[in-house]
Amino acid sequence: MTPKHATSPEMRHRLQKLGIAALCATCTLMAEQYHVLRAQNSVGFRNLLAAWS
């Protein structure tokens, strides 16, 4: 399952070489959690945001 904004293989490889792959995965995970929790309720999202900060 790839995100809609998935980059091209060349760009992904370049990002991995720069060591940003983990950061990208974290950002994607946060984005998915954001959409899930926002669909459920805004309180859950605020709790997640507080836990991340």
TORKOL-4160 file (C-alpha; in steps of 0.2 Angstrom, whole numbers, padded with zeros to 4 digits, m for minus):
53
<pt num="1" X="0000" Y="0000" Z="0000"/>
<pt num="2" X="0009" Y="0016" Z="m0006"/>
<pt num="3" X="0003" Y="0033" Z="m0002"/>
<pt num="4" X="m0004" Y="0044" Z="m0016"/>
<pt num="5" X="0010" Y="0056" Z="m0015"/>
<pt num="6" X="0023" Y="0042" Z="m0017"/>
<pt num="7" X="0039" Y="0048" Z="m0025"/>
<pt num="8" X="0048" Y="0041" Z="m0040"/>
<pt num="9" X="0060" Y="0026" Z="m0037"/>
<pt num="10" X="0074" Y="0037" Z="m0041"/>
<pt num="11" X="0069" Y="0051" Z="m0029"/>
<pt num="12" X="0066" Y="0038" Z="m0015"/>
<pt num="13" X="0083" Y="0030" Z="m0018"/>
<pt num="14" X="0091" Y="0047" Z="m0017"/>
<pt num="15" X="0081" Y="0051" Z="0000"/>
<pt num="16" X="0087" Y="0034" Z="0007"/>
<pt num="17" X="0105" Y="0038" Z="0002"/>
<pt num="18" X="0103" Y="0054" Z="0012"/>
<pt num="19" X="0096" Y="0045" Z="0027"/>
<pt num="20" X="0079" Y="0053" Z="0026"/>
<pt num="21" X="0069" Y="0036" Z="0023"/>
<pt num="22" X="0065" Y="0034" Z="0042"/>
<pt num="23" X="0059" Y="0052" Z="0043"/>
<pt num="24" X="0048" Y="0050" Z="0028"/>
<pt num="25" X="0041" Y="0034" Z="0036"/>
<pt num="26" X="0038" Y="0043" Z="0052"/>
<pt num="27" X="0029" Y="0058" Z="0043"/>
<pt num="28" X="0018" Y="0046" Z="0033"/>
<pt num="29" X="0014" Y="0036" Z="0048"/>
<pt num="30" X="0009" Y="0053" Z="0057"/>
<pt num="31" X="m0001" Y="0058" Z="0042"/>
<pt num="32" X="m0011" Y="0041" Z="0042"/>
<pt num="33" X="m0014" Y="0043" Z="0061"/>
<pt num="34" X="m0020" Y="0061" Z="0058"/>
<pt num="35" X="m0033" Y="0055" Z="0045"/>
<pt num="36" X="m0038" Y="0040" Z="0056"/>
<pt num="37" X="m0040" Y="0050" Z="0072"/>
<pt num="38" X="m0048" Y="0065" Z="0063"/>
<pt num="39" X="m0061" Y="0054" Z="0056"/>
<pt num="40" X="m0064" Y="0047" Z="0074"/>
<pt num="41" X="m0063" Y="0063" Z="0084"/>
<pt num="42" X="m0053" Y="0078" Z="0086"/>
<pt num="43" X="m0049" Y="0074" Z="0104"/>
<pt num="44" X="m0040" Y="0059" Z="0100"/>
<pt num="45" X="m0030" Y="0069" Z="0087"/>
<pt num="46" X="m0025" Y="0082" Z="0100"/>
<pt num="47" X="m0019" Y="0068" Z="0112"/>
<pt num="48" X="m0008" Y="0060" Z="0098"/>
<pt num="49" X="m0001" Y="0078" Z="0095"/>
<pt num="50" X="0003" Y="0080" Z="0113"/>
<pt num="51" X="0011" Y="0063" Z="0114"/>
<pt num="52" X="0022" Y="0067" Z="0099"/>
<pt num="53" X="0028" Y="0084" Z="0106"/>
